Amino acid sequence: MKKTSDQDYSLKEALLFSQRIAQLSKALWKTVEKDWQQWIKPYDLNINEHHILWISYHLNGASISEIAKVWSYARFYCI
């Protein structure tokens, strides 16, 4: 049943939609993660190590301490 923009959705419909979006998001992330793991496998890195190197590269060679500072700052202001 198609709804127009001025009709309300029931709580059940909203919850089912949210659940499906969550399932799709999880499936998408699993696919991305699998591809990412395959991409970095020849370099003998795990995703966390690759992520740290990637952040360091984009912060112009930042140290682990500098990355930790940026991460703690971002977590504090984004929550």
WOTAWO-V878209 format. One record per residue. N is the residue number from 1. RES is the residue in one small letter. PSI is psi in whole degrees, 0 to 359 (NA if undefined). Layout:
n=<N:N>
res=<RES:RES>
psi=<PSI:PSI>
This chain:
n=<1:2:3:4:5:6:7:8:9:10:11:12:13:14:15:16:17:18:19:20:21:22:23:24:25:26:27:28:29:30:31:32:33:34:35:36:37:38:39:40:41:42:43:44:45:46:47:48:49:50:51:52:53:54:55:56:57:58:59:60:61:62:63:64:65:66:67:68:69:70:71:72:73:74:75:76:77:78:79>
res=<m:k:k:t:s:d:q:d:y:s:l:k:e:a:l:l:f:s:q:r:i:a:q:l:s:k:a:l:w:k:t:v:e:k:d:w:q:q:w:i:k:p:y:d:l:n:i:n:e:h:h:i:l:w:i:s:y:h:l:n:g:a:s:i:s:e:i:a:k:v:w:s:y:a:r:f:y:c:i>
psi=<122:135:145:167:338:2:145:147:147:163:319:315:318:317:319:319:315:319:318:320:318:318:317:319:317:316:319:314:318:321:314:315:318:314:319:315:319:324:323:355:317:341:4:44:152:174:319:315:317:320:318:316:321:316:316:318:314:345:26:50:32:149:170:320:318:321:318:321:314:317:315:323:314:319:322:317:347:351:NA>
